[in-house]
C-alpha cells in the first residue's frame, strides 16, 4: 500500500469530516514528505493530547517507510 493511501485510510477512520482530508506527496533525495490537511474541527483529533496522535501517525509512517527503504515525514497544515 502506498504512503498516501495508507495515511488516508488511517486519518479517514479517526476524523469526522472525511471529505476534507487532503494529502500531498513530495519526494526528493532526502525522502518522502506527506502534507496533511483536515477540516479545522478535526485538528484536535489529529493532533491529540500533547501531540500523541500525530506522533503515532508519524511513527507508523516512518516504520512503513523503513520497510521499503524510504524516509517518510508527515507535516500537518492548518486550513486558512
PDB file of N, CA, C and O in Angstrom, chain B, residues numbered from 101:
ATOM      1  N   UNK B 101       0.851  -1.181   0.000  1.00  0.00           N
ATOM      2  CA  UNK B 101       0.000   0.000   0.000  1.00  0.00           C
ATOM      3  C   UNK B 101       0.896   1.243   0.000  1.00  0.00           C
ATOM      4  O   UNK B 101       1.831   1.336   0.795  1.00  0.00           O
ATOM      5  N   UNK B 102       0.614   2.176  -0.874  1.00  0.00           N
ATOM      6  CA  UNK B 102       1.396   3.397  -0.948  1.00  0.00           C
ATOM      7  C   UNK B 102       1.188   4.253   0.285  1.00  0.00           C
ATOM      8  O   UNK B 102       0.209   4.090   1.013  1.00  0.00           O
ATOM      9  N   UNK B 103       2.130   5.178   0.513  1.00  0.00           N
ATOM     10  CA  UNK B 103       2.065   6.017   1.703  1.00  0.00           C
ATOM     11  C   UNK B 103       0.777   6.843   1.760  1.00  0.00           C
ATOM     12  O   UNK B 103       0.159   6.966   2.818  1.00  0.00           O
ATOM     13  N   UNK B 104       0.376   7.412   0.611  1.00  0.00           N
ATOM     14  CA  UNK B 104      -0.810   8.271   0.605  1.00  0.00           C
ATOM     15  C   UNK B 104      -2.067   7.484   0.963  1.00  0.00           C
ATOM     16  O   UNK B 104      -2.856   7.921   1.801  1.00  0.00           O
ATOM     17  N   UNK B 105      -2.256   6.330   0.334  1.00  0.00           N
ATOM     18  CA  UNK B 105      -3.444   5.532   0.628  1.00  0.00           C
ATOM     19  C   UNK B 105      -3.449   5.049   2.071  1.00  0.00           C
ATOM     20  O   UNK B 105      -4.496   5.006   2.717  1.00  0.00           O
ATOM     21  N   UNK B 106      -2.277   4.686   2.572  1.00  0.00           N
ATOM     22  CA  UNK B 106      -2.157   4.209   3.946  1.00  0.00           C
ATOM     23  C   UNK B 106      -2.529   5.320   4.932  1.00  0.00           C
ATOM     24  O   UNK B 106      -3.314   5.099   5.854  1.00  0.00           O
ATOM     25  N   UNK B 107      -1.960   6.522   4.734  1.00  0.00           N
ATOM     26  CA  UNK B 107      -2.267   7.645   5.613  1.00  0.00           C
ATOM     27  C   UNK B 107      -3.733   8.041   5.497  1.00  0.00           C
ATOM     28  O   UNK B 107      -4.381   8.323   6.505  1.00  0.00           O
ATOM     29  N   UNK B 108      -4.260   8.065   4.278  1.00  0.00           N
ATOM     30  CA  UNK B 108      -5.665   8.422   4.071  1.00  0.00           C
ATOM     31  C   UNK B 108      -6.579   7.450   4.807  1.00  0.00           C
ATOM     32  O   UNK B 108      -7.553   7.863   5.437  1.00  0.00           O
ATOM     33  N   UNK B 109      -6.265   6.156   4.729  1.00  0.00           N
ATOM     34  CA  UNK B 109      -7.050   5.137   5.438  1.00  0.00           C
ATOM     35  C   UNK B 109      -7.040   5.404   6.947  1.00  0.00           C
ATOM     36  O   UNK B 109      -8.088   5.369   7.591  1.00  0.00           O
ATOM     37  N   UNK B 110      -5.866   5.666   7.502  1.00  0.00           N
ATOM     38  CA  UNK B 110      -5.759   5.905   8.939  1.00  0.00           C
ATOM     39  C   UNK B 110      -6.527   7.156   9.354  1.00  0.00           C
ATOM     40  O   UNK B 110      -7.293   7.130  10.318  1.00  0.00           O
ATOM     41  N   UNK B 111      -6.320   8.252   8.624  1.00  0.00           N
ATOM     42  CA  UNK B 111      -6.928   9.532   9.003  1.00  0.00           C
ATOM     43  C   UNK B 111      -8.440   9.500   8.830  1.00  0.00           C
ATOM     44  O   UNK B 111      -9.164   9.978   9.702  1.00  0.00           O
ATOM     45  N   UNK B 112      -8.931   8.949   7.729  1.00  0.00           N
ATOM     46  CA  UNK B 112     -10.377   8.933   7.499  1.00  0.00           C
ATOM     47  C   UNK B 112     -11.123   8.105   8.532  1.00  0.00           C
ATOM     48  O   UNK B 112     -12.325   8.288   8.722  1.00  0.00           O
ATOM     49  N   UNK B 113     -10.427   7.203   9.196  1.00  0.00           N
ATOM     50  CA  UNK B 113     -11.091   6.401  10.224  1.00  0.00           C
ATOM     51  C   UNK B 113     -11.093   7.054  11.596  1.00  0.00           C
ATOM     52  O   UNK B 113     -11.677   6.511  12.534  1.00  0.00           O
ATOM     53  N   UNK B 114     -10.444   8.221  11.734  1.00  0.00           N
ATOM     54  CA  UNK B 114     -10.461   8.887  13.043  1.00  0.00           C
ATOM     55  C   UNK B 114     -11.085  10.281  12.993  1.00  0.00           C
ATOM     56  O   UNK B 114     -11.400  10.840  14.044  1.00  0.00           O
ATOM     57  N   UNK B 115     -11.273  10.863  11.796  1.00  0.00           N
ATOM     58  CA  UNK B 115     -11.869  12.204  11.714  1.00  0.00           C
ATOM     59  C   UNK B 115     -13.355  12.118  11.382  1.00  0.00           C
ATOM     60  O   UNK B 115     -13.845  11.082  10.934  1.00  0.00           O
ATOM     61  N   UNK B 116     -14.065  13.222  11.608  1.00  0.00           N
ATOM     62  CA  UNK B 116     -15.495  13.275  11.309  1.00  0.00           C
ATOM     63  C   UNK B 116     -15.770  13.759   9.890  1.00  0.00           C
ATOM     64  O   UNK B 116     -16.726  13.303   9.264  1.00  0.00           O
ATOM     65  N   UNK B 117     -14.955  14.671   9.372  1.00  0.00           N
ATOM     66  CA  UNK B 117     -15.153  15.270   8.047  1.00  0.00           C
ATOM     67  C   UNK B 117     -14.203  14.616   7.045  1.00  0.00           C
ATOM     68  O   UNK B 117     -13.181  15.195   6.677  1.00  0.00           O
ATOM     69  N   UNK B 118     -14.546  13.418   6.611  1.00  0.00           N
ATOM     70  CA  UNK B 118     -13.641  12.656   5.736  1.00  0.00           C
ATOM     71  C   UNK B 118     -13.469  13.293   4.364  1.00  0.00           C
ATOM     72  O   UNK B 118     -12.435  13.100   3.725  1.00  0.00           O
ATOM     73  N   UNK B 119     -14.456  14.046   3.898  1.00  0.00           N
ATOM     74  CA  UNK B 119     -14.358  14.675   2.578  1.00  0.00           C
ATOM     75  C   UNK B 119     -13.312  15.788   2.557  1.00  0.00           C
ATOM     76  O   UNK B 119     -12.841  16.166   1.485  1.00  0.00           O
ATOM     77  N   UNK B 120     -12.946  16.313   3.716  1.00  0.00           N
ATOM     78  CA  UNK B 120     -11.981  17.413   3.790  1.00  0.00           C
ATOM     79  C   UNK B 120     -10.541  16.947   3.985  1.00  0.00           C
ATOM     80  O   UNK B 120      -9.654  17.781   4.164  1.00  0.00           O
ATOM     81  N   UNK B 121     -10.287  15.660   3.954  1.00  0.00           N
ATOM     82  CA  UNK B 121      -8.935  15.142   4.117  1.00  0.00           C
ATOM     83  C   UNK B 121      -8.196  15.307   2.791  1.00  0.00           C
ATOM     84  O   UNK B 121      -8.614  14.784   1.759  1.00  0.00           O
ATOM     85  N   UNK B 122      -7.075  16.053   2.845  1.00  0.00           N
ATOM     86  CA  UNK B 122      -6.253  16.270   1.657  1.00  0.00           C
ATOM     87  C   UNK B 122      -4.809  15.900   1.982  1.00  0.00           C
ATOM     88  O   UNK B 122      -4.260  16.328   2.997  1.00  0.00           O
ATOM     89  N   UNK B 123      -4.208  15.104   1.112  1.00  0.00           N
ATOM     90  CA  UNK B 123      -2.829  14.676   1.328  1.00  0.00           C
ATOM     91  C   UNK B 123      -2.033  14.946   0.058  1.00  0.00           C
ATOM     92  O   UNK B 123      -2.453  14.581  -1.040  1.00  0.00           O
ATOM     93  N   UNK B 124      -0.885  15.587   0.217  1.00  0.00           N
ATOM     94  CA  UNK B 124       0.027  15.823  -0.893  1.00  0.00           C
ATOM     95  C   UNK B 124       1.341  15.100  -0.605  1.00  0.00           C
ATOM     96  O   UNK B 124       1.757  14.956   0.544  1.00  0.00           O
ATOM     97  N   UNK B 125       1.977  14.652  -1.683  1.00  0.00           N
ATOM     98  CA  UNK B 125       3.225  13.906  -1.544  1.00  0.00           C
ATOM     99  C   UNK B 125       4.309  14.587  -2.361  1.00  0.00           C
ATOM    100  O   UNK B 125       4.110  14.915  -3.531  1.00  0.00           O
ATOM    101  N   UNK B 126       5.468  14.796  -1.726  1.00  0.00           N
ATOM    102  CA  UNK B 126       6.635  15.340  -2.417  1.00  0.00           C
ATOM    103  C   UNK B 126       7.815  14.425  -2.116  1.00  0.00           C
ATOM    104  O   UNK B 126       8.071  14.064  -0.967  1.00  0.00           O
ATOM    105  N   UNK B 127       8.521  14.063  -3.174  1.00  0.00           N
ATOM    106  CA  UNK B 127       9.694  13.210  -2.988  1.00  0.00           C
ATOM    107  C   UNK B 127      10.937  13.957  -3.443  1.00  0.00           C
ATOM    108  O   UNK B 127      10.909  14.684  -4.436  1.00  0.00           O
ATOM    109  N   UNK B 128      12.027  13.771  -2.709  1.00  0.00           N
ATOM    110  CA  UNK B 128      13.317  14.299  -3.105  1.00  0.00           C
ATOM    111  C   UNK B 128      14.400  13.348  -2.615  1.00  0.00           C
ATOM    112  O   UNK B 128      14.109  12.226  -2.201  1.00  0.00           O
ATOM    113  N   UNK B 129      15.655  13.803  -2.662  1.00  0.00           N
ATOM    114  CA  UNK B 129      16.752  12.910  -2.275  1.00  0.00           C
ATOM    115  C   UNK B 129      16.751  12.582  -0.787  1.00  0.00           C
ATOM    116  O   UNK B 129      17.363  11.600  -0.368  1.00  0.00           O
ATOM    117  N   UNK B 130      16.062  13.406   0.020  1.00  0.00           N
ATOM    118  CA  UNK B 130      16.006  13.156   1.461  1.00  0.00           C
ATOM    119  C   UNK B 130      14.919  12.157   1.843  1.00  0.00           C
ATOM    120  O   UNK B 130      14.978  11.575   2.926  1.00  0.00           O
ATOM    121  N   UNK B 131      13.925  11.945   0.975  1.00  0.00           N
ATOM    122  CA  UNK B 131      12.847  11.014   1.280  1.00  0.00           C
ATOM    123  C   UNK B 131      11.510  11.539   0.802  1.00  0.00           C
ATOM    124  O   UNK B 131      11.437  12.309  -0.156  1.00  0.00           O
ATOM    125  N   UNK B 132      10.463  11.120   1.473  1.00  0.00           N
ATOM    126  CA  UNK B 132       9.097  11.471   1.095  1.00  0.00           C
ATOM    127  C   UNK B 132       8.491  12.366   2.166  1.00  0.00           C
ATOM    128  O   UNK B 132       8.559  12.062   3.357  1.00  0.00           O
ATOM    129  N   UNK B 133       7.892  13.479   1.728  1.00  0.00           N
ATOM    130  CA  UNK B 133       7.180  14.375   2.630  1.00  0.00           C
ATOM    131  C   UNK B 133       5.695  14.286   2.308  1.00  0.00           C
ATOM    132  O   UNK B 133       5.276  14.566   1.185  1.00  0.00           O
ATOM    133  N   UNK B 134       4.904  13.892   3.302  1.00  0.00           N
ATOM    134  CA  UNK B 134       3.451  13.864   3.167  1.00  0.00           C
ATOM    135  C   UNK B 134       2.889  15.057   3.932  1.00  0.00           C
ATOM    136  O   UNK B 134       3.184  15.246   5.113  1.00  0.00           O
ATOM    137  N   UNK B 135       2.079  15.858   3.249  1.00  0.00           N
ATOM    138  CA  UNK B 135       1.459  17.024   3.858  1.00  0.00           C
ATOM    139  C   UNK B 135      -0.028  16.735   4.015  1.00  0.00           C
ATOM    140  O   UNK B 135      -0.710  16.417   3.040  1.00  0.00           O
ATOM    141  N   UNK B 136      -0.527  16.845   5.236  1.00  0.00           N
ATOM    142  CA  UNK B 136      -1.908  16.507   5.561  1.00  0.00           C
ATOM    143  C   UNK B 136      -2.684  17.760   5.929  1.00  0.00           C
ATOM    144  O   UNK B 136      -2.225  18.579   6.725  1.00  0.00           O
ATOM    145  N   UNK B 137      -3.879  17.900   5.333  1.00  0.00           N
ATOM    146  CA  UNK B 137      -4.819  18.945   5.711  1.00  0.00           C
ATOM    147  C   UNK B 137      -6.139  18.282   6.056  1.00  0.00           C
ATOM    148  O   UNK B 137      -6.609  17.397   5.341  1.00  0.00           O
ATOM    149  N   UNK B 138      -6.736  18.721   7.164  1.00  0.00           N
ATOM    150  CA  UNK B 138      -8.043  18.218   7.572  1.00  0.00           C
ATOM    151  C   UNK B 138      -8.949  19.401   7.901  1.00  0.00           C
ATOM    152  O   UNK B 138      -8.489  20.540   7.986  1.00  0.00           O
ATOM    153  N   UNK B 139     -10.223  19.127   8.083  1.00  0.00           N
ATOM    154  CA  UNK B 139     -11.199  20.147   8.479  1.00  0.00           C
ATOM    155  C   UNK B 139     -10.745  20.760   9.806  1.00  0.00           C
ATOM    156  O   UNK B 139     -10.250  20.044  10.676  1.00  0.00           O
ATOM    157  N   UNK B 140     -10.908  22.089   9.971  1.00  0.00           N
ATOM    158  CA  UNK B 140     -10.479  22.731  11.229  1.00  0.00           C
ATOM    159  C   UNK B 140     -11.042  22.081  12.488  1.00  0.00           C
ATOM    160  O   UNK B 140     -10.362  22.052  13.514  1.00  0.00           O
ATOM    161  N   UNK B 141     -12.265  21.560  12.435  1.00  0.00           N
ATOM    162  CA  UNK B 141     -12.845  20.905  13.612  1.00  0.00           C
ATOM    163  C   UNK B 141     -12.173  19.580  13.930  1.00  0.00           C
ATOM    164  O   UNK B 141     -12.312  19.077  15.045  1.00  0.00           O
ATOM    165  N   UNK B 142     -11.451  19.006  12.981  1.00  0.00           N
ATOM    166  CA  UNK B 142     -10.773  17.726  13.195  1.00  0.00           C
ATOM    167  C   UNK B 142      -9.309  17.880  13.619  1.00  0.00           C
ATOM    168  O   UNK B 142      -8.638  16.887  13.900  1.00  0.00           O
ATOM    169  N   UNK B 143      -8.814  19.121  13.665  1.00  0.00           N
ATOM    170  CA  UNK B 143      -7.404  19.328  14.022  1.00  0.00           C
ATOM    171  C   UNK B 143      -7.082  18.776  15.408  1.00  0.00           C
ATOM    172  O   UNK B 143      -6.028  18.171  15.606  1.00  0.00           O
ATOM    173  N   UNK B 144      -7.977  18.980  16.358  1.00  0.00           N
ATOM    174  CA  UNK B 144      -7.742  18.475  17.716  1.00  0.00           C
ATOM    175  C   UNK B 144      -7.645  16.962  17.755  1.00  0.00           C
ATOM    176  O   UNK B 144      -6.868  16.404  18.530  1.00  0.00           O
ATOM    177  N   UNK B 145      -8.435  16.296  16.917  1.00  0.00           N
ATOM    178  CA  UNK B 145      -8.387  14.832  16.853  1.00  0.00           C
ATOM    179  C   UNK B 145      -7.064  14.373  16.267  1.00  0.00           C
ATOM    180  O   UNK B 145      -6.444  13.438  16.774  1.00  0.00           O
ATOM    181  N   UNK B 146      -6.630  15.035  15.196  1.00  0.00           N
ATOM    182  CA  UNK B 146      -5.378  14.646  14.531  1.00  0.00           C
ATOM    183  C   UNK B 146      -4.175  14.916  15.425  1.00  0.00           C
ATOM    184  O   UNK B 146      -3.270  14.086  15.505  1.00  0.00           O
ATOM    185  N   UNK B 147      -4.152  16.065  16.100  1.00  0.00           N
ATOM    186  CA  UNK B 147      -3.019  16.388  16.966  1.00  0.00           C
ATOM    187  C   UNK B 147      -3.030  15.495  18.210  1.00  0.00           C
ATOM    188  O   UNK B 147      -1.995  14.951  18.595  1.00  0.00           O
ATOM    189  N   UNK B 148      -4.183  15.346  18.827  1.00  0.00           N
ATOM    190  CA  UNK B 148      -4.280  14.511  20.031  1.00  0.00           C
ATOM    191  C   UNK B 148      -3.758  15.235  21.260  1.00  0.00           C
ATOM    192  O   UNK B 148      -3.228  16.343  21.177  1.00  0.00           O
ATOM    193  N   UNK B 149      -3.918  14.588  22.386  1.00  0.00           N
ATOM    194  CA  UNK B 149      -3.468  15.164  23.654  1.00  0.00           C
ATOM    195  C   UNK B 149      -1.936  15.207  23.676  1.00  0.00           C
ATOM    196  O   UNK B 149      -1.276  14.173  23.578  1.00  0.00           O
ATOM    197  N   UNK B 150      -1.384  16.416  23.807  1.00  0.00           N
ATOM    198  CA  UNK B 150       0.065  16.651  23.805  1.00  0.00           C
ATOM    199  C   UNK B 150       0.733  16.110  22.537  1.00  0.00           C
ATOM    200  O   UNK B 150       1.907  15.740  22.568  1.00  0.00           O
ATOM    201  N   UNK B 151      -0.005  16.063  21.423  1.00  0.00           N
ATOM    202  CA  UNK B 151       0.568  15.623  20.154  1.00  0.00           C
ATOM    203  C   UNK B 151       0.697  14.121  20.006  1.00  0.00           C
ATOM    204  O   UNK B 151       1.415  13.644  19.127  1.00  0.00           O
ATOM    205  N   UNK B 152       0.018  13.379  20.844  1.00  0.00           N
ATOM    206  CA  UNK B 152       0.191  11.924  20.836  1.00  0.00           C
ATOM    207  C   UNK B 152      -0.303  11.261  19.548  1.00  0.00           C
ATOM    208  O   UNK B 152       0.332  10.331  19.052  1.00  0.00           O
ATOM    209  N   UNK B 153      -1.430  11.730  19.001  1.00  0.00           N
ATOM    210  CA  UNK B 153      -1.971  11.094  17.796  1.00  0.00           C
ATOM    211  C   UNK B 153      -1.082  11.371  16.593  1.00  0.00           C
ATOM    212  O   UNK B 153      -0.752  10.453  15.842  1.00  0.00           O
ATOM    213  N   UNK B 154      -0.691  12.630  16.402  1.00  0.00           N
ATOM    214  CA  UNK B 154       0.155  12.952  15.250  1.00  0.00           C
ATOM    215  C   UNK B 154       1.523  12.269  15.370  1.00  0.00           C
ATOM    216  O   UNK B 154       2.090  11.848  14.361  1.00  0.00           O
ATOM    217  N   UNK B 155       2.046  12.159  16.564  1.00  0.00           N
ATOM    218  CA  UNK B 155       3.323  11.452  16.752  1.00  0.00           C
ATOM    219  C   UNK B 155       3.182   9.968  16.445  1.00  0.00           C
ATOM    220  O   UNK B 155       4.096   9.360  15.887  1.00  0.00           O
ATOM    221  N   UNK B 156       2.048   9.383  16.804  1.00  0.00           N
ATOM    222  CA  UNK B 156       1.799   7.975  16.480  1.00  0.00           C
ATOM    223  C   UNK B 156       1.701   7.781  14.968  1.00  0.00           C
ATOM    224  O   UNK B 156       2.248   6.819  14.429  1.00  0.00           O
ATOM    225  N   UNK B 157       0.999   8.699  14.276  1.00  0.00           N
ATOM    226  CA  UNK B 157       0.910   8.621  12.815  1.00  0.00           C
ATOM    227  C   UNK B 157       2.295   8.723  12.187  1.00  0.00           C
ATOM    228  O   UNK B 157       2.615   7.978  11.260  1.00  0.00           O
ATOM    229  N   UNK B 158       3.114   9.641  12.687  1.00  0.00           N
ATOM    230  CA  UNK B 158       4.486   9.791  12.164  1.00  0.00           C
ATOM    231  C   UNK B 158       5.298   8.523  12.382  1.00  0.00           C
ATOM    232  O   UNK B 158       6.039   8.102  11.494  1.00  0.00           O
ATOM    233  N   UNK B 159       5.167   7.915  13.551  1.00  0.00           N
ATOM    234  CA  UNK B 159       5.906   6.685  13.836  1.00  0.00           C
ATOM    235  C   UNK B 159       5.487   5.544  12.917  1.00  0.00           C
ATOM    236  O   UNK B 159       6.331   4.800  12.417  1.00  0.00           O
ATOM    237  N   UNK B 160       4.184   5.407  12.697  1.00  0.00           N
ATOM    238  CA  UNK B 160       3.680   4.343  11.821  1.00  0.00           C
ATOM    239  C   UNK B 160       4.176   4.550  10.394  1.00  0.00           C
ATOM    240  O   UNK B 160       4.599   3.601   9.734  1.00  0.00           O
ATOM    241  N   UNK B 161       4.123   5.805   9.917  1.00  0.00           N
ATOM    242  CA  UNK B 161       4.600   6.093   8.561  1.00  0.00           C
ATOM    243  C   UNK B 161       6.103   5.870   8.440  1.00  0.00           C
ATOM    244  O   UNK B 161       6.582   5.384   7.415  1.00  0.00           O
ATOM    245  N   UNK B 162       6.842   6.225   9.482  1.00  0.00           N
ATOM    246  CA  UNK B 162       8.291   6.007   9.476  1.00  0.00           C
ATOM    247  C   UNK B 162       8.606   4.511   9.395  1.00  0.00           C
ATOM    248  O   UNK B 162       9.501   4.100   8.656  1.00  0.00           O
ATOM    249  N   UNK B 163       7.872   3.706  10.149  1.00  0.00           N
ATOM    250  CA  UNK B 163       8.073   2.254  10.116  1.00  0.00           C
ATOM    251  C   UNK B 163       7.712   1.666   8.759  1.00  0.00           C
ATOM    252  O   UNK B 163       8.417   0.794   8.249  1.00  0.00           O
ATOM    253  N   UNK B 164       6.613   2.142   8.173  1.00  0.00           N
ATOM    254  CA  UNK B 164       6.231   1.661   6.857  1.00  0.00           C
ATOM    255  C   UNK B 164       7.290   2.047   5.828  1.00  0.00           C
ATOM    256  O   UNK B 164       7.620   1.253   4.947  1.00  0.00           O
ATOM    257  N   UNK B 165       7.818   3.256   5.937  1.00  0.00           N
ATOM    258  CA  UNK B 165       8.873   3.692   5.025  1.00  0.00           C
ATOM    259  C   UNK B 165      10.130   2.857   5.159  1.00  0.00           C
ATOM    260  O   UNK B 165      10.762   2.526   4.156  1.00  0.00           O
ATOM    261  N   UNK B 166      10.504   2.508   6.391  1.00  0.00           N
ATOM    262  CA  UNK B 166      11.695   1.682   6.610  1.00  0.00           C
ATOM    263  C   UNK B 166      11.545   0.323   5.947  1.00  0.00           C
ATOM    264  O   UNK B 166      12.522  -0.259   5.478  1.00  0.00           O
ATOM    265  N   UNK B 167      10.335  -0.171   5.911  1.00  0.00           N
ATOM    266  CA  UNK B 167      10.073  -1.463   5.271  1.00  0.00           C
ATOM    267  C   UNK B 167      10.483  -1.436   3.793  1.00  0.00           C
ATOM    268  O   UNK B 167      10.935  -2.440   3.241  1.00  0.00           O
ATOM    269  N   UNK B 168      10.313  -0.253   3.160  1.00  0.00           N
ATOM    270  CA  UNK B 168      10.635  -0.104   1.748  1.00  0.00           C
ATOM    271  C   UNK B 168      11.918   0.693   1.518  1.00  0.00           C
ATOM    272  O   UNK B 168      12.213   1.082   0.388  1.00  0.00           O
ATOM    273  N   UNK B 169      12.675   0.936   2.579  1.00  0.00           N
ATOM    274  CA  UNK B 169      13.933   1.645   2.455  1.00  0.00           C
ATOM    275  C   UNK B 169      13.783   3.130   2.171  1.00  0.00           C
ATOM    276  O   UNK B 169      14.640   3.721   1.514  1.00  0.00           O
ATOM    277  N   UNK B 170      12.704   3.745   2.656  1.00  0.00           N
ATOM    278  CA  UNK B 170      12.455   5.164   2.432  1.00  0.00           C
ATOM    279  C   UNK B 170      12.362   5.890   3.765  1.00  0.00           C
ATOM    280  O   UNK B 170      12.085   5.286   4.801  1.00  0.00           O
ATOM    281  N   UNK B 171      12.600   7.200   3.722  1.00  0.00           N
ATOM    282  CA  UNK B 171      12.344   8.041   4.883  1.00  0.00           C
ATOM    283  C   UNK B 171      11.042   8.789   4.604  1.00  0.00           C
ATOM    284  O   UNK B 171      10.945   9.515   3.615  1.00  0.00           O
ATOM    285  N   UNK B 172      10.048   8.619   5.462  1.00  0.00           N
ATOM    286  CA  UNK B 172       8.745   9.260   5.279  1.00  0.00           C
ATOM    287  C   UNK B 172       8.512  10.229   6.439  1.00  0.00           C
ATOM    288  O   UNK B 172       8.637   9.862   7.607  1.00  0.00           O
ATOM    289  N   UNK B 173       8.172  11.472   6.093  1.00  0.00           N
ATOM    290  CA  UNK B 173       7.920  12.519   7.078  1.00  0.00           C
ATOM    291  C   UNK B 173       6.496  13.035   6.896  1.00  0.00           C
ATOM    292  O   UNK B 173       6.011  13.148   5.770  1.00  0.00           O
ATOM    293  N   UNK B 174       5.832  13.346   7.998  1.00  0.00           N
ATOM    294  CA  UNK B 174       4.467  13.863   7.963  1.00  0.00           C
ATOM    295  C   UNK B 174       4.440  15.289   8.492  1.00  0.00           C
ATOM    296  O   UNK B 174       4.987  15.586   9.554  1.00  0.00           O
ATOM    297  N   UNK B 175       3.790  16.169   7.726  1.00  0.00           N
ATOM    298  CA  UNK B 175       3.585  17.565   8.130  1.00  0.00           C
ATOM    299  C   UNK B 175       2.082  17.819   8.106  1.00  0.00           C
ATOM    300  O   UNK B 175       1.409  17.493   7.129  1.00  0.00           O
ATOM    301  N   UNK B 176       1.557  18.402   9.183  1.00  0.00           N
ATOM    302  CA  UNK B 176       0.119  18.710   9.270  1.00  0.00           C
ATOM    303  C   UNK B 176      -0.047  20.207   9.112  1.00  0.00           C
ATOM    304  O   UNK B 176       0.553  20.988   9.851  1.00  0.00           O
ATOM    305  N   UNK B 177      -0.872  20.611   8.138  1.00  0.00           N
ATOM    306  CA  UNK B 177      -1.135  22.027   7.881  1.00  0.00           C
ATOM    307  C   UNK B 177      -2.512  22.412   8.400  1.00  0.00           C
ATOM    308  O   UNK B 177      -3.453  21.620   8.366  1.00  0.00           O
ATOM    309  N   UNK B 178      -2.607  23.651   8.884  1.00  0.00           N
ATOM    310  CA  UNK B 178      -3.906  24.190   9.267  1.00  0.00           C
ATOM    311  C   UNK B 178      -4.536  24.834   8.055  1.00  0.00           C
ATOM    312  O   UNK B 178      -3.844  25.496   7.281  1.00  0.00           O
ATOM    313  N   UNK B 179      -5.838  24.658   7.869  1.00  0.00           N
ATOM    314  CA  UNK B 179      -6.537  25.317   6.772  1.00  0.00           C
ATOM    315  C   UNK B 179      -6.766  26.768   7.124  1.00  0.00           C
ATOM    316  O   UNK B 179      -6.996  27.114   8.283  1.00  0.00           O
ATOM    317  N   UNK B 180      -6.699  27.622   6.099  1.00  0.00           N
ATOM    318  CA  UNK B 180      -6.922  29.058   6.327  1.00  0.00           C
ATOM    319  C   UNK B 180      -8.370  29.334   6.556  1.00  0.00           C
ATOM    320  O   UNK B 180      -8.755  30.484   6.765  1.00  0.00           O
TER     321      UNK B 180
END
